[in-house]
Amino acid sequence: MIEAVWIAFAFGLGLLLKQAGLPPLIGYLGAGFALSALGERVGVGPEDSYVLNHIAHLGVLLLLFTVGLKLKVKNLVRPEVVGGSLLHFGISSALFLPAFMYVLDMPAGEAILLAMALSFSSTVLAAKVLESKRELRAFHGRVAIGVLIMQDLIALVAISVASGKTPSSWALMVLILPLCRPLLFKLLDLSGREELMVLLGLLLALVVGGVGFEALGLSSELGALAFGAMLANHKRAGELSQSLWSLKEVFLVGFFLQIGLGGLPDQHAVIFALVMALLLPLKAALFFLLFVGFKLRARSAFLSSLTLTNYSEFGLIMASLVLPAWLVPLALTVSFSFIISAPLNRVAHSIYERIGPLLRRFERDIRHPDEQPITLGDAQVLVMGLGRTGRAAYDNLAEKGYRIIGLDSDPVAVDTSLQAGRSALFADAEDPVFWQNLNMPNIHSVILAMNDAEAKTIATQKLRARGFDGLIVSHAMYEDIARRIIQAGADHTYLTMSEAGTGLAEHVARSIQERSALLTENASST
């Protein structure tokens, strides 16, 4: 029943930390330390860590597989992503290295690996923070995720080199893997949307990628990432990633428990973690200056930098494989960074509103890749959000002869609409500078079709604050959100599901009437 003890401790401390507004995984680490301290009194012995070690390895492989599913080259091959990640990695590693060698008196090899481990940022925390704020597809979210994927690739290379594994003569077989992509695409299509899709993900991540690459003398982590990357361009890659998300999270609980069971932190580990936590502002400042140097606006650079201001669970993965003596100090360091980073990211937009004028002094006086529109020209109706709802509203009004323009914070959504012949521009509704500079002389109606409720509320407030007295209409999923948008100044809100049901009923009623009329006509003619 040792599993019951693990689950109870992990859930109890995870829930406690979640209620305090912190990531639950800090609680999982704490649960591991608690189990290590209590030991035999709760039935936990040294042999139990072997079971957790296997569970933890499965969690790492699933994490890398889902990272691979997001590995789209077009999102990575951008100057701010490639340049920002490589320069930050090089500069931060170079700054840490002499300190570790001369202050901590570490051998050069270990010092290099430790410096590398601390240069990475957390993929798990960043993804959770951006997802909770619906900013994964926003410009700054894409930059942050791109940098994290680049860091993950660097970490994998470092792990493969440091582990000293010698590939077999069969390892060259991996060069033909791209030829298998059509087969993988077909398997994903055939697997449907239920348990077979989950099993396919497990098969590729753990069996074909993990065990298969190990049999060739290669890293199982590299195999999981490679097979995820081969599916990245499939239209259902995001769906597969989502289906594996919860399973991956459960296995990763074992990873954090295992770290805690490795032993209690001593005074030196606590001091090391506190010093590293105090250096987080320097990490954020370096990211910000690099992003601004690569032409990003101050707002995008700040939001991306704040998302990356933490230390990475990949550092723990690296330590577990090649730096076991530093696993506990690094675990504390990651925990402290999460305690600092998570609350700051929740209020990132508010922080920027206060210090934005200061940060904008660092912007380069050139065209930025995340430039936002100054004028909407002769457009009459503004559609904010170019997802399915926004595109449908745009197309319907365009057919009626209105001059429409669409805005979205997702560059891919903008490109998709432009290719479809719509008039679309990149803009972030939550950016106060966008509203201050925007000229919309002919706009008389605004449709808010963004996914994020907070973005719709902010957009409504900003529109009314700048004196816009035209029509503002929004859709919402829930009644409380609809009320909030109305209170912010919108004229109408439509509950999406209710409207869909009403529309469906109208179609049915029309079909019944047409069918009845046809039957009556047929009866008359006979």
C-alpha positions in Angstrom: 0.0 0.0 0.0 3.0 2.3 -0.3 1.3 3.9 -3.4 -1.5 5.1 -1.1 1.1 6.9 1.1 2.7 8.5 -2.0 -0.6 9.7 -3.4 -1.9 10.9 0.0 1.2 13.0 0.7 1.5 14.3 -2.8 -2.2 15.3 -3.0 -2.2 16.8 0.5 0.8 19.1 0.1 0.0 19.8 -3.6 -3.5 21.0 -2.6 -2.1 23.1 0.2 0.4 24.9 -2.1 -2.3 25.3 -4.8 -4.6 27.1 -2.3 -1.7 29.4 -1.5 -1.5 30.3 -5.2 1.7 28.3 -5.8 2.4 25.5 -8.3 1.4 22.1 -6.8 4.7 20.6 -7.9 6.4 22.4 -5.1 4.1 20.4 -2.8 5.2 17.2 -4.5 8.8 18.0 -3.8 7.8 18.8 -0.2 6.0 15.5 0.0 9.1 13.7 -1.1 11.2 15.5 1.6 8.5 14.7 4.2 8.5 11.0 3.2 12.3 11.0 3.4 12.2 12.4 6.9 9.4 10.1 8.2 10.9 7.0 6.5 10.0 3.7 8.1 7.3 5.3 10.3 5.0 5.6 7.2 6.3 2.5 5.6 8.7 4.1 3.1 12.0 2.3 2.6 15.0 2.8 0.3 13.7 0.1 -2.1 10.7 2.2 -2.9 12.7 4.8 -4.7 13.5 2.2 -7.4 9.8 2.0 -8.2 9.5 5.8 -8.3 12.6 6.0 -10.4 10.8 4.0 -13.2 7.6 6.1 -12.9 9.7 9.3 -13.0 11.5 8.1 -16.1 8.2 7.5 -17.9 7.1 11.0 -16.9 10.2 12.6 -18.4 9.8 10.7 -21.6 6.1 11.8 -21.9 7.2 15.4 -21.1 9.8 15.3 -24.0 7.3 13.7 -26.3 4.7 16.5 -25.7 7.5 19.1 -26.1 8.3 17.4 -29.5 4.6 17.8 -30.5 5.1 21.6 -30.2 8.4 21.5 -32.1 7.4 23.5 -35.3 10.4 24.8 -37.2 8.6 27.9 -38.4 8.0 29.0 -34.8 11.6 28.4 -33.8 13.5 29.8 -36.8 13.0 33.4 -35.7 15.9 35.7 -34.6 14.4 36.5 -31.2 13.9 32.8 -30.5 17.2 31.3 -31.8 19.3 34.3 -31.0 17.7 35.0 -27.6 17.9 31.4 -26.4 21.5 30.8 -27.5 22.8 34.1 -26.3 21.1 33.8 -22.9 22.4 30.3 -22.5 25.9 31.3 -23.4 26.1 34.4 -21.3 24.4 33.0 -18.2 26.6 29.8 -18.3 29.7 31.9 -18.7 28.7 34.0 -15.7 27.9 31.0 -13.5 31.0 28.9 -14.5 33.8 30.9 -12.8 31.7 31.3 -9.6 31.1 27.6 -9.3 34.8 26.7 -10.1 36.4 29.2 -7.7 33.8 29.9 -5.0 32.4 26.3 -4.8 35.7 24.7 -5.8 34.0 22.4 -8.3 35.8 20.5 -11.0 35.5 22.1 -14.4 33.3 19.4 -15.9 30.8 19.5 -13.1 30.8 23.3 -13.0 30.0 23.5 -16.7 27.0 21.1 -16.3 25.7 22.9 -13.2 26.0 26.3 -15.0 24.1 24.8 -18.0 21.4 23.4 -15.7 20.8 26.8 -14.1 20.6 28.6 -17.4 17.4 26.9 -18.4 13.8 28.0 -17.6 10.8 25.9 -16.7 8.8 24.5 -19.6 6.1 23.1 -17.2 5.6 26.3 -15.3 5.7 28.5 -18.3 3.2 26.4 -20.2 0.8 26.3 -17.2 1.1 30.1 -16.6 0.5 30.9 -20.3 -2.3 28.4 -20.7 -4.1 29.7 -17.6 -4.0 33.2 -19.0 -4.9 32.0 -22.6 -1.6 33.5 -23.8 0.1 30.4 -25.3 -0.7 31.6 -28.8 -0.1 35.3 -28.2 3.2 36.7 -29.6 5.0 36.9 -26.3 3.7 33.4 -25.4 5.1 32.0 -28.7 8.5 33.6 -28.1 8.7 32.2 -24.6 7.7 28.7 -25.7 10.1 28.9 -28.6 13.0 29.8 -26.3 12.0 26.9 -23.9 12.0 24.4 -26.7 15.5 25.6 -27.8 16.7 25.2 -24.2 15.2 21.7 -24.1 17.1 20.8 -27.2 20.3 22.1 -25.7 19.6 20.2 -22.5 19.1 16.9 -24.5 22.4 17.4 -26.3 24.2 18.0 -23.0 22.6 15.0 -21.4 23.5 12.7 -24.3 27.1 13.9 -24.3 27.6 13.9 -20.5 26.0 10.4 -20.1 28.8 9.0 -22.2 26.6 6.5 -24.1 28.2 5.0 -27.1 25.8 4.5 -30.0 25.7 1.1 -31.7 26.4 0.6 -35.4 22.6 0.4 -35.9 22.2 4.0 -34.7 22.4 5.3 -38.2 18.9 3.9 -38.7 17.5 7.0 -37.1 18.4 8.9 -40.3 15.6 7.1 -42.1 13.0 8.1 -39.5 11.7 11.1 -41.5 10.6 8.6 -44.1 8.3 7.1 -41.5 6.3 10.3 -41.0 3.5 9.4 -43.5 3.0 6.1 -41.6 2.9 7.9 -38.3 0.4 10.4 -39.7 -1.8 7.6 -40.9 -1.7 5.8 -37.6 -2.8 9.0 -35.8 -5.6 9.4 -38.3 -6.8 5.8 -37.7 -6.5 5.9 -33.9 -9.5 8.2 -33.6 -10.1 10.5 -30.6 -10.4 8.0 -27.7 -8.1 5.6 -25.9 -6.4 4.4 -29.0 -4.9 7.9 -29.5 -3.6 7.9 -26.0 -2.1 4.4 -26.5 -0.5 5.5 -29.7 1.2 8.4 -27.8 2.4 6.0 -25.2 3.7 3.5 -27.8 5.7 6.2 -29.6 7.0 8.0 -26.5 7.9 5.0 -24.3 8.3 2.0 -26.6 9.4 3.0 -30.1 11.1 6.2 -29.0 12.3 5.3 -25.5 13.1 1.6 -25.6 13.9 1.7 -29.3 16.5 4.4 -29.0 18.1 2.8 -26.0 18.5 -0.4 -28.0 20.5 1.6 -30.5 22.7 3.0 -27.8 21.0 6.4 -28.0 19.3 8.4 -25.3 15.6 7.4 -24.7 14.9 11.0 -24.0 16.1 11.9 -27.5 13.9 9.2 -28.9 10.8 10.5 -27.2 11.5 14.0 -28.4 12.2 12.8 -32.0 8.9 10.9 -32.4 7.0 13.8 -30.9 8.6 16.2 -33.4 7.7 14.0 -36.4 4.1 14.4 -35.5 4.3 18.1 -34.8 2.9 19.2 -38.2 -0.1 16.9 -38.0 -3.4 18.7 -37.6 -4.2 16.7 -34.5 -0.8 17.1 -32.8 -2.3 19.5 -30.3 -5.2 17.1 -29.5 -2.7 14.3 -28.9 -0.6 16.5 -26.6 -3.8 17.5 -24.7 -4.8 13.8 -24.3 -1.4 12.9 -22.8 -1.2 16.1 -20.6 -2.9 14.6 -17.4 -1.1 11.3 -17.8 2.3 13.0 -18.1 1.5 15.2 -15.1 0.7 12.1 -12.9 4.0 10.4 -13.9 5.9 13.6 -13.3 4.6 13.6 -9.7 6.7 10.5 -9.3 9.7 12.4 -10.6 9.4 15.2 -7.9 8.6 12.7 -5.2 11.7 10.7 -6.1 13.9 13.8 -5.8 12.6 14.5 -2.3 13.1 10.9 -1.3 16.7 11.3 -2.3 17.5 13.0 1.0 16.7 16.0 3.1 18.4 19.3 2.2 21.3 20.5 4.4 22.3 24.0 5.3 24.6 24.3 2.3 21.7 23.3 -0.1 19.4 25.9 1.4 22.0 28.7 1.2 22.8 27.7 -2.5 19.1 27.8 -3.4 18.5 31.2 -1.7 21.5 32.7 -3.5 20.3 31.4 -6.8 16.8 32.8 -6.1 18.3 36.2 -5.4 19.9 36.1 -8.9 16.6 35.7 -10.7 16.2 39.4 -11.4 19.5 39.3 -13.4 18.1 36.4 -15.4 15.0 38.4 -16.2 17.0 41.5 -17.1 19.3 39.6 -19.5 16.3 38.1 -21.3 14.6 41.5 -21.5 17.7 43.2 -23.0 18.2 40.4 -25.5 14.6 40.5 -26.7 14.6 44.3 -27.0 17.9 43.9 -28.9 16.1 41.6 -31.3 13.6 44.3 -32.0 10.7 43.3 -29.8 8.6 46.0 -28.2 9.2 46.5 -24.4 5.8 44.9 -23.6 6.4 41.7 -25.4 10.0 41.5 -24.2 8.8 42.1 -20.6 6.0 39.5 -20.6 8.3 36.9 -22.3 11.1 37.5 -19.9 8.8 37.3 -16.8 7.5 33.9 -18.1 11.1 32.7 -18.3 12.2 34.0 -14.9 12.6 30.7 -13.1 14.8 27.6 -13.1 13.9 24.5 -14.9 12.8 21.0 -14.1 15.1 20.1 -17.0 18.0 21.1 -14.8 16.7 18.4 -12.4 16.5 15.9 -15.1 20.1 16.7 -16.1 21.2 16.5 -12.4 19.4 13.1 -11.9 21.4 11.7 -14.9 24.8 13.4 -14.7 24.9 15.5 -11.4 23.3 13.3 -8.7 25.2 15.1 -5.9 23.5 18.3 -6.9 20.0 17.0 -7.2 18.6 18.2 -3.9 20.2 21.7 -4.0 18.8 22.1 -7.5 15.4 20.9 -6.4 15.3 23.6 -3.7 16.5 26.2 -6.2 13.7 25.3 -8.7 11.1 25.4 -5.9 12.2 28.8 -4.7 12.1 30.1 -8.2 8.6 28.9 -8.7 7.5 30.5 -5.5 8.8 33.8 -6.8 7.8 33.4 -10.5 4.2 32.1 -10.3 2.7 35.0 -8.3 4.5 37.6 -10.5 3.2 36.1 -13.7 -0.4 36.3 -12.5 -0.1 40.0 -12.2 2.3 40.5 -15.2 0.0 42.9 -17.1 -0.6 45.1 -14.0 3.2 45.3 -13.3 3.8 46.4 -16.9 1.2 49.1 -16.7 3.1 50.6 -13.8 6.7 50.3 -15.2 5.9 50.4 -18.9 7.0 54.0 -19.5 10.4 53.1 -17.9 10.8 49.9 -20.0 9.8 51.6 -23.2 13.0 53.7 -23.1 14.9 50.5 -24.0 12.9 50.0 -27.2 14.8 50.3 -30.5 13.4 53.0 -32.7 12.7 50.7 -35.7 9.9 48.5 -36.9 9.2 45.7 -34.5 8.1 42.2 -35.4 5.2 42.6 -33.0 4.3 46.0 -34.3 0.6 46.9 -33.7 -1.7 49.0 -36.0 -2.0 52.8 -35.5 -5.1 53.2 -37.7 -7.9 51.0 -38.9 -8.5 53.0 -42.0 -12.0 53.1 -43.4 -13.2 49.9 -41.7 -16.7 50.1 -40.2 -16.8 47.0 -38.0 -13.9 45.7 -35.9 -13.8 42.0 -35.1 -11.4 41.2 -32.2 -10.3 37.6 -32.2 -10.0 35.6 -35.4 -10.9 32.1 -34.2 -13.9 30.2 -35.5 -16.4 32.6 -34.0 -14.6 35.7 -35.1 -14.1 34.4 -38.7 -17.7 33.4 -39.0 -18.8 36.9 -37.8 -16.4 38.6 -40.2 -17.5 36.5 -43.2 -21.2 37.0 -42.5 -20.9 40.8 -42.2 -18.6 41.0 -45.2 -21.2 39.3 -47.3 -23.7 42.0 -46.2 -21.5 44.7 -47.6 -19.8 46.1 -44.4 -16.2 47.0 -44.4 -14.6 44.8 -41.8 -11.2 44.5 -40.2 -10.0 41.7 -37.8 -7.4 41.9 -35.0 -5.8 39.0 -33.2 -2.8 38.5 -30.9 -1.9 35.2 -32.6 0.3 35.9 -35.6 -0.7 32.5 -37.2 -4.4 33.4 -36.9 -3.7 36.7 -38.6 -1.7 35.0 -41.4 -4.5 32.4 -41.9 -7.1 35.1 -42.3 -4.9 37.1 -44.7 -4.5 34.0 -46.9 -8.3 33.6 -46.8 -8.7 37.2 -48.2 -9.7 38.9 -44.9 -8.3 42.2 -43.7 -6.4 41.3 -40.6 -3.8 42.8 -38.3 -1.8 41.7 -35.3 -2.8 43.4 -32.0 -3.1 42.5 -28.3 -6.3 43.7 -26.7 -4.6 43.7 -23.2 -1.9 46.2 -24.3 -2.7 49.7 -23.0 -0.3 51.3 -25.5 -2.3 49.8 -28.4 -5.4 51.5 -27.2 -3.7 54.8 -26.5 -2.2 55.0 -30.1 -5.1 53.5 -32.1 -7.0 55.6 -34.6 -10.4 54.1 -35.6 -12.3 57.0 -37.3 -15.0 55.0 -39.1 -15.6 52.2 -36.6 -19.2 52.1 -35.4 -19.4 48.5 -34.1 -17.0 46.2 -32.3 -17.4 42.4 -32.0 -15.4 40.8 -29.2 -14.7 37.2 -30.2 -11.5 36.5 -28.2 -11.3 33.3 -26.1 -10.1 35.0 -22.9 -12.8 36.6 -20.8 -10.4 39.0 -19.2 -9.2 40.2 -22.6 -12.9 41.0 -23.6 -13.4 42.9 -20.3 -10.3 44.9 -20.7 -11.0 45.7 -24.4 -14.5 46.9 -23.4 -13.2 49.1 -20.7 -10.5 50.6 -22.9 -12.9 51.3 -25.7 -15.3 53.1 -23.4 -12.4 55.0 -21.7 -11.2 56.4 -25.0 -14.7 57.8 -25.7 -16.1 55.1 -28.1 -19.9 55.3 -28.0 -20.6 52.8 -30.8 -22.0 49.2 -30.5 -19.9 46.7 -28.5 -21.1 43.0 -28.8 -19.4 40.0 -27.2 -19.9 36.3 -26.9 -19.4 34.5 -23.6 -19.4 30.9 -22.4 -21.0 31.5 -19.0 -23.5 33.9 -17.5 -21.2 35.4 -14.9 -18.6 36.3 -17.6 -21.4 37.8 -19.7 -22.5 40.0 -16.7 -18.9 41.1 -16.2 -18.5 42.2 -19.8 -21.8 44.1 -19.7 -20.7 45.9 -16.5 -17.5 46.9 -18.3 -19.6 48.7 -20.9 -20.7 46.2 -23.6 -24.1 46.7 -25.2 -24.9 43.0 -25.7 -23.4 39.6 -24.8 -24.5 36.3 -26.3 -24.0 33.0 -24.5 -22.3 30.9 -27.1 -23.9 27.5 -26.2 -27.4 29.0 -25.7 -27.1 30.8 -29.1 -25.9 27.5 -30.7 -28.9 25.7 -29.2 -31.3 28.4 -30.4 -29.8 28.4 -33.9 -30.1 24.6 -34.0 -33.7 24.8 -32.9 -34.5 27.4 -35.6 -32.9 25.1 -38.3 -35.1 22.2 -37.0 -38.2 24.3 -37.0 -37.5 25.5 -40.5 -36.9 22.0 -41.7 -40.2 20.8 -40.1 -42.1 23.6 -41.8 -40.5 22.9 -45.2 -41.2 19.2 -44.8 -44.8 19.8 -43.7 -45.3 22.2 -46.7 -43.9 19.6 -49.1 -46.1 16.8 -47.7 -49.2 19.1 -48.0 -48.2 19.9 -51.5 -47.7 16.3 -52.4 -51.1 15.4 -50.8 -52.8 18.1 -52.8 -51.4 17.0 -56.1 -52.6 13.4 -55.5 
